Amino acid sequence: MSDYYDAFEISPVPDPGPGAVAPEPFRGIYGMPAFVTIPTADLAASVDFWTRGLGFFELFGIPGTLVHLRRWAFQDVLLVAEGNVAGGNVAEGSVPAMSVSFACVLSQVDPLVEACRAVRPDSVGAPRDTPWNTRDVEVITPENARVVFTAAKAFDPGSAEAKNLAAIGITPPGVDRGDNAGHA
C-alpha cells in the first residue's frame, strides 16, 4: 500500500502532452496554501514586468504597499514595496531576499513559535495580527530565508479588517463579488 494517491483533480496543471491546454487565469478568492513575497524597490516596474512579461494579472493591490498577482490557481505572488516588508524579527535594512508564506491554523501559531525558539531562540518574532484578517508569525531560517506562517482569523463583518478588505474589493460570501462569482 502506498502513502500517495492520484490527486491531479485538485491541480490546475493540465496532463502533459502535445494537446495540453493552459488553464484560464483564476480570479477567484481562496485561502492560499502557499505564496511567495518579493520585495521590490519599484513596485510599478515590477508589476509591469510580472504582468506583461510573465503573464500574471493583478488580483488586487494596496497603492504604494503591495500588489497581489496571480496566474493560474495557486500561483500567487505578493510584490511588496521594500519599506513595507520588514516586520516581526527582521531588522530594518536586512530584509531577506527570499520570502515564502505557508497557510496554517490559529492553533498552530503558538506551538510553532515555541518550537522555533527551542531550536533557535532568535529565529522567530511575536505573532502579529494583520489588516487583512490573519495572524502571522515570521521565522528567519539559518539560511536567512524569511518564512511566514499565516492563519486566517474568524471573519467579523463589522471589523476594521473587513473594512480594509472591502476597500480593496474583497468581499465576504453572499456579497456581489464581480468577476469572482464564477470561481467562488
C-alpha positions as YAML, in Angstrom:
chain: A
units: angstrom
residues:
- id: 1
  name: MET
  ca: [0.00, 0.00, 0.00]
- id: 2
  name: SER
  ca: [1.30, 3.45, -0.93]
- id: 3
  name: ASP
  ca: [1.12, 6.62, 1.15]
- id: 4
  name: TYR
  ca: [0.50, 8.54, -2.09]
- id: 5
  name: TYR
  ca: [-2.59, 8.87, -4.22]
- id: 6
  name: ASP
  ca: [-3.56, 10.44, -7.52]
- id: 7
  name: ALA
  ca: [-4.77, 13.96, -6.74]
- id: 8
  name: PHE
  ca: [-4.46, 15.61, -10.12]
- id: 9
  name: GLU
  ca: [-8.09, 16.72, -9.91]
- id: 10
  name: ILE
  ca: [-7.13, 19.46, -7.44]
- id: 11
  name: SER
  ca: [-4.29, 20.78, -9.57]
- id: 12
  name: PRO
  ca: [-4.74, 23.43, -12.27]
- id: 13
  name: VAL
  ca: [-1.81, 21.91, -14.19]
- id: 14
  name: PRO
  ca: [-3.07, 20.03, -17.29]
- id: 15
  name: ASP
  ca: [-1.98, 16.50, -18.14]
- id: 16
  name: PRO
  ca: [1.24, 16.70, -20.15]
- id: 17
  name: GLY
  ca: [1.28, 16.08, -23.85]
- id: 18
  name: PRO
  ca: [1.08, 17.79, -27.22]
- id: 19
  name: GLY
  ca: [-2.61, 18.65, -26.72]
- id: 20
  name: ALA
  ca: [-2.16, 20.23, -23.27]
- id: 21
  name: VAL
  ca: [-4.04, 23.49, -22.89]
- id: 22
  name: ALA
  ca: [-3.15, 26.03, -20.20]
- id: 23
  name: PRO
  ca: [-5.96, 26.85, -17.80]
- id: 24
  name: GLU
  ca: [-7.52, 30.30, -17.82]
- id: 25
  name: PRO
  ca: [-6.22, 32.81, -15.27]
- id: 26
  name: PHE
  ca: [-8.02, 32.17, -11.99]
- id: 27
  name: ARG
  ca: [-9.72, 35.21, -10.47]
- id: 28
  name: GLY
  ca: [-11.44, 33.52, -7.54]
- id: 29
  name: ILE
  ca: [-10.62, 34.22, -3.91]
- id: 30
  name: TYR
  ca: [-9.37, 31.27, -1.84]
- id: 31
  name: GLY
  ca: [-7.20, 30.55, 1.16]
- id: 32
  name: MET
  ca: [-3.72, 30.38, -0.35]
- id: 33
  name: PRO
  ca: [-1.86, 27.25, 0.80]
- id: 34
  name: ALA
  ca: [1.49, 28.91, -0.01]
- id: 35
  name: PHE
  ca: [2.73, 32.02, -1.79]
- id: 36
  name: VAL
  ca: [5.92, 33.95, -2.34]
- id: 37
  name: THR
  ca: [6.54, 37.51, -1.23]
- id: 38
  name: ILE
  ca: [9.03, 39.50, -3.27]
- id: 39
  name: PRO
  ca: [10.32, 42.87, -2.05]
- id: 40
  name: THR
  ca: [10.80, 45.47, -4.77]
- id: 41
  name: ALA
  ca: [12.31, 48.94, -4.90]
- id: 42
  name: ASP
  ca: [10.00, 49.88, -7.80]
- id: 43
  name: LEU
  ca: [6.53, 48.40, -7.36]
- id: 44
  name: ALA
  ca: [5.17, 49.77, -10.66]
- id: 45
  name: ALA
  ca: [8.09, 48.44, -12.72]
- id: 46
  name: SER
  ca: [7.83, 45.03, -11.03]
- id: 47
  name: VAL
  ca: [4.08, 44.81, -11.67]
- id: 48
  name: ASP
  ca: [4.67, 45.77, -15.31]
- id: 49
  name: PHE
  ca: [7.28, 43.02, -15.74]
- id: 50
  name: TRP
  ca: [5.25, 40.33, -13.98]
- id: 51
  name: THR
  ca: [2.06, 41.18, -15.90]
- id: 52
  name: ARG
  ca: [3.37, 41.95, -19.40]
- id: 53
  name: GLY
  ca: [6.40, 39.65, -19.30]
- id: 54
  name: LEU
  ca: [5.34, 36.69, -17.18]
- id: 55
  name: GLY
  ca: [1.59, 36.63, -17.86]
- id: 56
  name: PHE
  ca: [0.36, 37.30, -14.32]
- id: 57
  name: PHE
  ca: [-2.57, 39.64, -13.62]
- id: 58
  name: GLU
  ca: [-3.25, 41.98, -10.73]
- id: 59
  name: LEU
  ca: [-5.80, 40.35, -8.42]
- id: 60
  name: PHE
  ca: [-5.76, 43.38, -6.12]
- id: 61
  name: GLY
  ca: [-3.41, 45.97, -4.74]
- id: 62
  name: ILE
  ca: [-2.88, 48.40, -1.91]
- id: 63
  name: PRO
  ca: [-1.40, 51.51, -3.56]
- id: 64
  name: GLY
  ca: [2.26, 52.05, -2.72]
- id: 65
  name: THR
  ca: [2.33, 48.98, -0.47]
- id: 66
  name: LEU
  ca: [1.69, 45.68, -2.24]
- id: 67
  name: VAL
  ca: [0.20, 44.05, -5.31]
- id: 68
  name: HIS
  ca: [-1.22, 40.53, -5.27]
- id: 69
  name: LEU
  ca: [-0.52, 38.86, -8.62]
- id: 70
  name: ARG
  ca: [-1.86, 35.58, -9.89]
- id: 71
  name: ARG
  ca: [-1.64, 33.41, -12.98]
- id: 72
  name: TRP
  ca: [-3.28, 30.00, -12.54]
- id: 73
  name: ALA
  ca: [-4.91, 28.86, -9.31]
- id: 74
  name: PHE
  ca: [-2.28, 28.51, -6.56]
- id: 75
  name: GLN
  ca: [0.29, 30.61, -8.45]
- id: 76
  name: ASP
  ca: [0.19, 33.63, -6.14]
- id: 77
  name: VAL
  ca: [2.89, 36.29, -5.76]
- id: 78
  name: LEU
  ca: [2.84, 39.30, -3.47]
- id: 79
  name: LEU
  ca: [5.04, 42.13, -4.72]
- id: 80
  name: VAL
  ca: [5.74, 44.33, -1.72]
- id: 81
  name: ALA
  ca: [7.33, 47.77, -1.64]
- id: 82
  name: GLU
  ca: [10.63, 47.33, 0.22]
- id: 83
  name: GLY
  ca: [9.69, 49.68, 3.05]
- id: 84
  name: ASN
  ca: [6.62, 47.54, 3.80]
- id: 85
  name: VAL
  ca: [8.28, 44.12, 4.08]
- id: 86
  name: ALA
  ca: [10.02, 44.27, 7.44]
- id: 87
  name: GLY
  ca: [8.10, 43.13, 10.47]
- id: 88
  name: GLY
  ca: [8.38, 40.60, 13.22]
- id: 89
  name: ASN
  ca: [12.03, 39.84, 13.90]
- id: 90
  name: VAL
  ca: [13.63, 41.18, 10.68]
- id: 91
  name: ALA
  ca: [15.93, 44.09, 11.45]
- id: 92
  name: GLU
  ca: [15.39, 47.23, 9.36]
- id: 93
  name: GLY
  ca: [17.65, 47.15, 6.31]
- id: 94
  name: SER
  ca: [18.24, 43.38, 6.49]
- id: 95
  name: VAL
  ca: [15.17, 42.04, 4.69]
- id: 96
  name: PRO
  ca: [15.96, 38.59, 3.31]
- id: 97
  name: ALA
  ca: [15.78, 38.30, -0.48]
- id: 98
  name: MET
  ca: [13.75, 35.07, -0.19]
- id: 99
  name: SER
  ca: [10.35, 35.04, 1.47]
- id: 100
  name: VAL
  ca: [7.68, 32.35, 1.36]
- id: 101
  name: SER
  ca: [4.41, 32.09, 3.25]
- id: 102
  name: PHE
  ca: [2.53, 28.94, 4.25]
- id: 103
  name: ALA
  ca: [-1.03, 28.63, 5.47]
- id: 104
  name: CYS
  ca: [-1.65, 27.26, 8.94]
- id: 105
  name: VAL
  ca: [-4.46, 27.42, 11.50]
- id: 106
  name: LEU
  ca: [-4.59, 29.62, 14.59]
- id: 107
  name: SER
  ca: [-3.97, 26.70, 16.98]
- id: 108
  name: GLN
  ca: [-0.61, 26.06, 15.28]
- id: 109
  name: VAL
  ca: [0.82, 29.56, 15.72]
- id: 110
  name: ASP
  ca: [1.89, 29.48, 19.39]
- id: 111
  name: PRO
  ca: [3.33, 25.92, 19.29]
- id: 112
  name: LEU
  ca: [5.31, 26.88, 16.17]
- id: 113
  name: VAL
  ca: [6.77, 29.91, 17.97]
- id: 114
  name: GLU
  ca: [7.71, 27.75, 20.97]
- id: 115
  name: ALA
  ca: [9.30, 25.05, 18.78]
- id: 116
  name: CYS
  ca: [11.37, 27.58, 16.81]
- id: 117
  name: ARG
  ca: [12.54, 29.31, 19.99]
- id: 118
  name: ALA
  ca: [13.58, 25.92, 21.43]
- id: 119
  name: VAL
  ca: [15.72, 25.18, 18.35]
- id: 120
  name: ARG
  ca: [16.98, 28.70, 17.56]
- id: 121
  name: PRO
  ca: [15.84, 31.36, 20.08]
- id: 122
  name: ASP
  ca: [16.35, 34.42, 17.87]
- id: 123
  name: SER
  ca: [14.69, 32.89, 14.80]
- id: 124
  name: VAL
  ca: [11.12, 33.93, 15.47]
- id: 125
  name: GLY
  ca: [9.24, 37.08, 16.36]
- id: 126
  name: ALA
  ca: [5.96, 37.51, 18.18]
- id: 127
  name: PRO
  ca: [2.80, 36.66, 16.26]
- id: 128
  name: ARG
  ca: [1.07, 39.72, 14.81]
- id: 129
  name: ASP
  ca: [-2.41, 40.42, 13.51]
- id: 130
  name: THR
  ca: [-2.63, 41.90, 10.02]
- id: 131
  name: PRO
  ca: [-5.05, 44.38, 8.42]
- id: 132
  name: TRP
  ca: [-6.19, 41.54, 6.09]
- id: 133
  name: ASN
  ca: [-7.53, 39.39, 8.96]
- id: 134
  name: THR
  ca: [-4.73, 36.92, 9.60]
- id: 135
  name: ARG
  ca: [-2.35, 36.20, 12.44]
- id: 136
  name: ASP
  ca: [1.17, 35.82, 11.09]
- id: 137
  name: VAL
  ca: [4.38, 34.58, 12.61]
- id: 138
  name: GLU
  ca: [7.67, 35.27, 10.88]
- id: 139
  name: VAL
  ca: [10.67, 32.96, 11.11]
- id: 140
  name: ILE
  ca: [14.17, 33.64, 9.82]
- id: 141
  name: THR
  ca: [15.90, 30.37, 8.92]
- id: 142
  name: PRO
  ca: [19.62, 29.70, 9.28]
- id: 143
  name: GLU
  ca: [19.89, 30.44, 5.53]
- id: 144
  name: ASN
  ca: [18.34, 33.90, 6.10]
- id: 145
  name: ALA
  ca: [15.11, 32.94, 4.33]
- id: 146
  name: ARG
  ca: [12.01, 34.65, 5.66]
- id: 147
  name: VAL
  ca: [9.25, 32.08, 6.28]
- id: 148
  name: VAL
  ca: [5.83, 33.34, 7.35]
- id: 149
  name: PHE
  ca: [3.11, 31.09, 8.70]
- id: 150
  name: THR
  ca: [-0.24, 32.79, 8.23]
- id: 151
  name: ALA
  ca: [-3.52, 31.77, 9.89]
- id: 152
  name: ALA
  ca: [-6.89, 33.19, 8.93]
- id: 153
  name: LYS
  ca: [-8.89, 34.62, 11.80]
- id: 154
  name: ALA
  ca: [-12.66, 34.28, 12.09]
- id: 155
  name: PHE
  ca: [-14.33, 36.83, 9.83]
- id: 156
  name: ASP
  ca: [-16.24, 39.63, 11.59]
- id: 157
  name: PRO
  ca: [-18.20, 41.69, 9.02]
- id: 158
  name: GLY
  ca: [-18.10, 44.75, 11.31]
- id: 159
  name: SER
  ca: [-14.36, 44.66, 11.96]
- id: 160
  name: ALA
  ca: [-11.67, 47.05, 10.78]
- id: 161
  name: GLU
  ca: [-10.16, 44.12, 8.86]
- id: 162
  name: ALA
  ca: [-13.45, 43.61, 6.95]
- id: 163
  name: LYS
  ca: [-13.46, 47.31, 6.05]
- id: 164
  name: ASN
  ca: [-9.82, 47.08, 4.90]
- id: 165
  name: LEU
  ca: [-10.64, 44.11, 2.68]
- id: 166
  name: ALA
  ca: [-13.78, 45.74, 1.24]
- id: 167
  name: ALA
  ca: [-11.76, 48.87, 0.41]
- id: 168
  name: ILE
  ca: [-9.59, 46.82, -1.97]
- id: 169
  name: GLY
  ca: [-12.52, 44.88, -3.45]
- id: 170
  name: ILE
  ca: [-12.50, 41.69, -1.38]
- id: 171
  name: THR
  ca: [-15.98, 40.99, -0.09]
- id: 172
  name: PRO
  ca: [-17.36, 38.16, 2.08]
- id: 173
  name: PRO
  ca: [-19.51, 35.34, 0.72]
- id: 174
  name: GLY
  ca: [-23.02, 36.46, -0.19]
- id: 175
  name: VAL
  ca: [-21.92, 39.93, -1.30]
- id: 176
  name: ASP
  ca: [-21.72, 40.83, -5.02]
- id: 177
  name: ARG
  ca: [-18.28, 39.53, -5.99]
- id: 178
  name: GLY
  ca: [-17.94, 40.87, -9.52]
- id: 179
  name: ASP
  ca: [-15.89, 38.53, -11.73]
- id: 180
  name: ASN
  ca: [-15.05, 36.28, -8.76]
- id: 181
  name: ALA
  ca: [-18.61, 34.95, -8.65]
- id: 182
  name: GLY
  ca: [-17.99, 32.33, -11.33]
- id: 183
  name: HIS
  ca: [-14.97, 30.96, -9.46]
- id: 184
  name: ALA
  ca: [-16.17, 31.00, -5.87]
...
